[in-house]
Amino acid sequence: MPSISKNPLLSEDWTVVVLGFAILLITLAGFVLPVPTFGWESTSDLFEKVLSLKNLQIILIQLIAVVVIAIAGASLTGKEIKPFLIGLPVVYFLTIIALIIAGNSGVKSINLEAVIFSLAIGLVIGNLVKLPNWLKSALSTEVFVKIGLVLLGTTIIFSDILKAGSLGLIQALIVVISVWYFAFWVSKKLGIDEELSLIISSAVSICGVSAAIATAGAIKGDSKKLSYVISLVLIVAVPMMIFQPYIAKWLGLSEEVTGAWLGGTIDTTGAVAAAGTLVGETALKISTIVKFSQNVLLGVAAFAISVYWTYTNHPLAKDKDTKPTAGIIWERFPKFVIGFLAASVLFSFFLTPETVNNVKGSLKNLQGLWFALAFTSIGLETNFSDLFNAENKKPLYAFLIAQIFNIFITLAVSYFLFR
């Protein structure tokens, strides 16, 4: 971790909220960062589009913006600035490679997301090369993740969910609650520690990668455990995306039921869209509605989990007669959740649809970039053998059992509500 050079002006949690909203306000003021192109089909496409001078200039501008935000964060938290000037461009360069790989049309066709390549590149380099201290000091994984989560709040537009209909929300509530508790129960029965159990439960029941990240942030979880769960989510999402539409066809399910089933079980939004497209336009619409309905529960879940974690894991909680006060809970409460919810409320109720449309592309790009930077950092910090060893069999079993339960309970709910 970077050494402390002076007294911090803000805690890391509040700094993340400030930085996230600084990005939002600067963008809303009209300073909209252009979005780089990463899509390509052939080698000529790669050089003419992605590696063109114009696109490289946009990528450079984006790097400057990221470094400026990181320096501002270092200044507010009292950390040294030099490691971010030297090390962050390296992390950014590795992340851009991941984004370029993910932008290939062949990769897109199987819906592998950029974060899996960010994680993989980081793991390969981190396990083959001994990282210098100046690079280690730039790996502010938690900060990167939480900035991305604050920006993620801008995509949760409540009016979109409500306009789409109440059935998606009803299904989301039933499925999320039942699957979350089942996954947590199975994890505890298998002897998995509570921290990892919470991350697994949220990932399976809510919205995969984003839910795992939000839960890990809410409980200040171990990045190794987070990377393990995310690896499972991304690995399982692909076969589910491919096979579920064909199973639905074999069962003779309507497009409405199939879409609701896909949206409620597949953990990544991109994979949901791909699976829905394989079935039809109606299935795509319903699957997207259901997935968005689950996504909107992310902030509520993160809030509840953070309060539970503080209340049960604070040193005072070990004394049955003495429990943490409201002040202690507030002190330990992850402030990024406030930023996430505030961003969602701002974009849902206080901005015009025209304004949202003008900035959503740039903010979506930045949100994805901060997540990708975080996963590059996680990979660089993680020993690959820690991800898949004998001790990780139980979490794997818990994840798969919970996912199977999710498939069946969601199918039943989807059939009842959308037939």
C-alpha positions in Angstrom: 0.0 0.0 0.0 1.2 3.6 -0.6 2.8 5.2 2.4 1.1 8.0 4.2 2.8 11.3 3.6 0.5 13.6 5.5 -2.7 13.7 7.5 -5.6 12.7 5.3 -8.3 15.3 4.6 -10.9 12.6 4.1 -11.3 8.9 4.8 -11.0 6.6 1.7 -14.7 5.9 1.7 -15.7 9.6 1.6 -13.0 10.3 -0.9 -14.5 7.7 -3.3 -17.9 9.5 -3.0 -16.3 12.9 -3.7 -14.3 11.6 -6.7 -17.4 9.7 -8.1 -19.6 12.8 -7.9 -16.8 15.0 -9.2 -16.8 12.9 -12.4 -20.6 13.1 -12.6 -20.7 16.9 -12.1 -17.9 17.6 -14.5 -19.7 15.4 -17.1 -23.0 17.1 -16.5 -21.4 20.5 -16.8 -20.6 19.6 -20.4 -17.1 18.2 -20.2 -18.0 14.8 -21.6 -15.0 12.5 -22.2 -15.1 10.9 -25.7 -15.5 7.2 -25.7 -12.7 5.2 -27.3 -13.5 2.5 -29.9 -12.5 -1.0 -29.0 -14.6 -3.0 -31.4 -12.8 -4.8 -34.2 -13.2 -7.9 -36.5 -10.0 -8.2 -38.5 -6.4 -7.1 -38.2 -7.1 -4.2 -40.6 -10.0 -3.2 -38.4 -7.8 -3.3 -35.4 -5.3 -0.8 -36.9 -7.8 1.4 -38.7 -10.2 1.8 -35.8 -8.8 0.8 -32.4 -5.1 1.7 -33.1 -5.9 4.8 -35.3 -4.2 8.0 -34.2 -7.6 9.6 -33.3 -8.6 6.7 -31.1 -5.2 6.6 -29.5 -5.6 10.2 -28.7 -8.9 9.5 -27.0 -7.3 6.7 -25.0 -4.5 9.1 -23.9 -7.0 11.7 -22.8 -8.8 9.1 -20.8 -5.5 8.1 -19.2 -4.8 11.7 -18.2 -8.3 11.9 -16.6 -7.8 8.7 -14.7 -4.4 9.9 -13.4 -5.8 13.3 -12.4 -8.7 11.6 -10.4 -6.2 9.2 -8.8 -3.9 12.1 -7.8 -6.8 14.0 -6.3 -7.7 10.9 -4.3 -4.2 10.4 -3.1 -4.1 14.1 -2.0 -7.4 13.8 -0.1 -6.3 10.6 1.7 -2.8 11.7 2.4 -1.0 9.2 0.2 2.1 9.8 -1.9 1.4 11.0 -5.4 4.5 9.7 -7.2 3.5 6.0 -7.3 0.3 6.9 -9.2 2.2 9.0 -11.7 4.5 6.1 -12.4 2.5 3.0 -11.7 -1.0 3.8 -12.8 -0.2 4.3 -16.5 1.2 0.7 -16.4 -2.0 -0.6 -14.9 -4.0 1.4 -17.4 -2.0 0.1 -20.4 -2.6 -3.5 -19.3 -6.3 -2.7 -18.9 -6.5 -1.3 -22.4 -5.0 -4.5 -23.8 -7.9 -6.4 -22.0 -10.4 -4.0 -23.5 -9.0 -4.5 -26.9 -9.2 -8.3 -26.6 -12.8 -8.1 -25.3 -13.6 -5.8 -28.2 -13.0 -8.5 -30.8 -16.2 -9.6 -32.6 -15.4 -13.3 -31.9 -15.0 -12.7 -28.2 -18.1 -10.5 -28.1 -20.1 -13.3 -29.8 -19.6 -15.5 -26.7 -20.1 -12.5 -24.4 -16.9 -12.7 -22.4 -16.6 -9.4 -20.5 -13.5 -7.2 -20.4 -13.0 -7.7 -16.6 -12.2 -11.4 -17.1 -9.3 -10.5 -19.4 -8.2 -7.7 -17.0 -8.1 -10.3 -14.2 -6.4 -12.9 -16.4 -3.7 -10.5 -17.6 -3.0 -9.3 -14.1 -2.8 -12.9 -12.8 -0.3 -13.9 -15.5 2.0 -11.0 -14.9 1.6 -11.0 -11.1 2.5 -14.7 -11.0 5.4 -14.6 -13.4 7.1 -11.3 -12.4 7.9 -9.9 -9.0 6.2 -6.6 -9.0 8.3 -3.5 -8.0 7.1 -1.5 -5.1 6.3 1.5 -7.2 3.8 -0.6 -9.1 2.3 -2.2 -6.0 1.7 1.2 -4.5 -0.5 2.1 -7.5 -2.8 -0.8 -7.0 -5.7 0.9 -5.2 -8.2 -1.9 -5.9 -10.8 -0.8 -3.4 -10.8 2.8 -4.7 -11.1 1.8 -8.3 -14.0 -0.6 -7.5 -15.9 1.9 -5.4 -15.6 4.7 -8.0 -17.0 2.3 -10.5 -19.9 1.4 -8.2 -20.8 5.1 -7.6 -20.9 5.5 -11.4 -22.9 2.3 -11.7 -25.7 4.1 -9.7 -26.3 6.3 -12.8 -27.5 3.3 -14.8 -30.2 2.3 -12.2 -33.1 4.4 -13.5 -36.2 3.7 -11.4 -38.7 5.0 -14.0 -37.4 2.5 -16.6 -38.1 -0.3 -14.2 -41.6 1.0 -13.3 -42.6 1.7 -16.9 -41.6 -1.8 -17.9 -44.1 -3.3 -15.5 -44.5 -4.6 -12.0 -44.0 -8.3 -12.8 -40.3 -7.9 -13.2 -40.0 -6.3 -9.8 -42.2 -9.0 -8.1 -40.1 -11.7 -9.6 -36.8 -10.0 -8.7 -37.9 -9.7 -5.0 -39.0 -13.3 -4.8 -36.0 -14.7 -6.5 -33.4 -12.5 -4.9 -34.6 -13.1 -1.4 -35.1 -16.8 -1.7 -31.9 -17.5 -3.6 -29.8 -15.3 -1.4 -30.9 -17.0 1.8 -30.6 -20.5 0.2 -27.0 -19.7 -1.0 -26.0 -18.3 2.4 -27.5 -21.3 4.2 -25.7 -23.8 1.9 -22.4 -21.9 2.2 -22.6 -22.0 6.0 -23.6 -25.7 6.0 -20.4 -26.4 4.0 -18.3 -24.6 6.5 -17.4 -21.6 4.4 -16.5 -18.4 6.3 -19.1 -15.7 6.5 -17.3 -13.2 4.4 -17.1 -15.5 1.4 -20.6 -16.8 2.0 -22.0 -13.2 1.7 -20.1 -12.6 -1.5 -21.3 -15.9 -3.1 -24.9 -15.3 -2.0 -25.1 -11.8 -3.5 -23.3 -12.9 -6.7 -25.7 -15.8 -7.4 -28.9 -14.0 -6.4 -28.6 -10.4 -7.5 -26.5 -9.5 -10.5 -23.3 -11.5 -10.6 -20.1 -9.4 -10.9 -21.6 -6.1 -9.7 -23.2 -7.7 -6.7 -20.0 -9.5 -5.7 -18.1 -6.2 -6.0 -20.7 -4.3 -4.0 -20.8 -6.9 -1.2 -17.0 -7.1 -1.0 -16.9 -3.3 -0.7 -19.7 -3.3 1.9 -17.8 -5.7 4.2 -14.3 -4.6 3.1 -13.8 -8.1 1.9 -10.6 -9.9 0.8 -9.8 -9.2 -2.9 -8.7 -12.8 -3.3 -12.1 -14.1 -2.3 -13.7 -11.5 -4.6 -11.6 -12.5 -7.6 -12.5 -16.2 -6.9 -16.2 -15.6 -6.9 -16.1 -13.4 -10.0 -14.1 -16.1 -11.8 -16.9 -18.5 -11.0 -19.6 -16.0 -12.2 -17.9 -15.4 -15.5 -17.1 -19.1 -16.1 -20.7 -20.3 -15.4 -22.4 -17.4 -17.2 -21.2 -18.6 -20.7 -22.6 -22.2 -20.7 -25.8 -20.9 -19.1 -26.2 -18.3 -21.8 -25.8 -20.9 -24.5 -27.8 -23.9 -23.1 -30.8 -22.2 -21.3 -32.5 -20.9 -24.5 -32.3 -24.4 -26.0 -33.7 -26.0 -22.9 -36.5 -23.4 -22.8 -37.3 -24.3 -26.5 -37.3 -28.0 -25.6 -39.7 -27.4 -22.7 -42.0 -25.4 -25.0 -41.8 -22.3 -22.9 -43.2 -19.0 -24.3 -40.9 -16.1 -25.1 -42.2 -14.2 -22.0 -41.5 -17.1 -19.6 -38.1 -17.8 -21.3 -37.1 -14.1 -21.0 -38.0 -13.9 -17.4 -36.1 -17.2 -16.7 -33.0 -16.0 -18.5 -33.1 -12.5 -16.8 -33.4 -14.0 -13.4 -30.8 -16.7 -13.6 -27.9 -15.5 -15.8 -25.6 -13.4 -13.7 -24.1 -10.9 -16.2 -26.2 -8.3 -18.0 -24.3 -8.9 -21.3 -24.9 -12.6 -21.2 -28.6 -12.0 -20.4 -28.9 -9.8 -23.5 -27.1 -12.4 -25.7 -29.3 -15.2 -24.5 -32.5 -13.2 -24.9 -31.5 -12.3 -28.5 -31.1 -16.1 -29.3 -34.8 -16.5 -28.4 -36.5 -13.5 -29.8 -37.4 -9.8 -29.4 -40.0 -10.4 -26.7 -37.6 -12.6 -24.7 -34.9 -10.0 -25.0 -37.2 -7.3 -23.6 -38.5 -9.4 -20.7 -35.1 -10.7 -19.8 -33.7 -7.2 -19.7 -36.6 -5.9 -17.6 -36.0 -8.7 -15.0 -32.3 -8.2 -14.9 -32.7 -4.5 -14.4 -35.2 -5.1 -11.7 -32.6 -7.3 -9.9 -29.9 -4.6 -10.4 -32.1 -2.0 -8.7 -31.9 -4.1 -5.5 -28.1 -3.9 -5.5 -27.9 -0.7 -3.4 -30.5 -1.9 -0.9 -28.7 -5.2 -0.5 -25.3 -3.5 0.0 -26.8 -1.3 2.6 -28.4 -4.2 4.5 -25.3 -6.4 4.3 -23.0 -3.6 5.5 -25.2 -3.0 8.6 -25.4 -6.7 9.3 -21.6 -7.1 8.9 -20.9 -4.2 11.2 -23.4 -5.3 13.8 -22.2 -8.9 13.9 -18.4 -8.6 13.3 -17.5 -5.5 15.4 -15.4 -6.4 18.5 -18.3 -5.2 20.7 -20.6 -7.8 19.0 -18.7 -10.6 20.7 -20.1 -9.4 24.0 -23.8 -10.5 24.1 -24.7 -7.7 26.5 -22.9 -5.0 24.5 -23.7 -4.2 20.9 -22.3 -1.6 18.6 -24.0 1.8 18.8 -25.6 3.6 15.8 -22.5 5.8 15.8 -20.2 2.9 15.4 -22.3 1.4 12.7 -22.3 4.7 10.8 -18.5 5.0 11.2 -18.0 1.6 9.7 -20.7 1.9 7.1 -19.3 1.9 3.5 -20.0 5.4 2.3 -19.8 4.4 -1.4 -23.3 2.9 -0.9 -24.5 6.5 -0.3 -22.8 7.6 -3.5 -24.3 4.8 -5.4 -27.9 5.5 -4.2 -27.4 9.3 -4.6 -26.3 8.9 -8.2 -29.3 6.6 -8.9 -31.7 9.1 -7.3 -30.1 12.0 -9.2 -30.4 10.3 -12.6 -33.8 8.9 -11.8 -35.7 12.0 -10.5 -33.7 15.2 -11.0 -32.3 15.0 -14.6 -34.2 15.2 -17.8 -34.1 12.1 -20.1 -32.3 14.2 -22.7 -29.5 15.0 -20.2 -29.2 11.4 -19.2 -29.0 10.3 -22.8 -26.3 12.9 -23.6 -24.0 11.6 -20.8 -24.8 8.0 -20.3 -22.4 6.7 -22.9 -19.4 8.5 -21.5 -20.3 7.5 -17.9 -20.9 3.9 -18.8 -17.5 3.8 -20.4 -15.9 5.3 -17.3 -17.7 2.9 -15.1 -16.5 -0.1 -17.1 -13.0 1.4 -17.1 -12.7 1.7 -13.3 -14.0 -1.8 -12.9 -11.5 -3.1 -15.4 -8.6 -1.2 -13.7 -9.7 -2.8 -10.4 -9.6 -6.3 -11.9 -6.2 -5.7 -13.4 -5.1 -4.7 -9.9 -6.7 -7.7 -8.3 -4.9 -10.0 -10.7 -1.6 -8.4 -10.1 -2.0 -8.8 -6.4 -3.3 -12.4 -6.4 -1.4 -15.6 -6.4 -3.1 -17.8 -9.0 -2.7 -21.0 -6.9 -4.9 -19.3 -4.2 -7.8 -19.1 -6.6 -8.1 -22.8 -7.4 -6.8 -25.0 -4.7 -8.1 -27.8 -2.6 -9.6 -25.3 0.0 -11.7 -23.7 -2.7 -13.7 -26.9 -3.5 -16.4 -26.1 -0.9 -17.0 -22.5 -2.3 -17.2 -24.0 -5.8 -19.8 -26.6 -4.6 -21.8 -23.9 -2.8 -21.8 -21.7 -5.8 -23.0 -24.5 -8.1 -25.7 -25.8 -5.7 -27.0 -22.3 -5.3 -27.0 -21.7 -9.0 -29.0 -24.9 -9.6 -31.5 -23.9 -7.0 -31.7 -20.5 -8.7 -32.4 -22.1 -12.1 -35.4 -24.1 -10.7 -36.9 -21.5 -8.4 -36.7 -18.8 -11.1 -38.2 -21.1 -13.7 -41.2 -21.8 -11.4 -41.7 -18.1 -10.6 -41.3 -17.1 -14.2 -43.9 -19.7 -15.3 -46.4 -18.5 -12.7 -46.0 -14.8 -13.4 -45.4 -14.6 -17.2 -47.3 -17.6 -18.7 
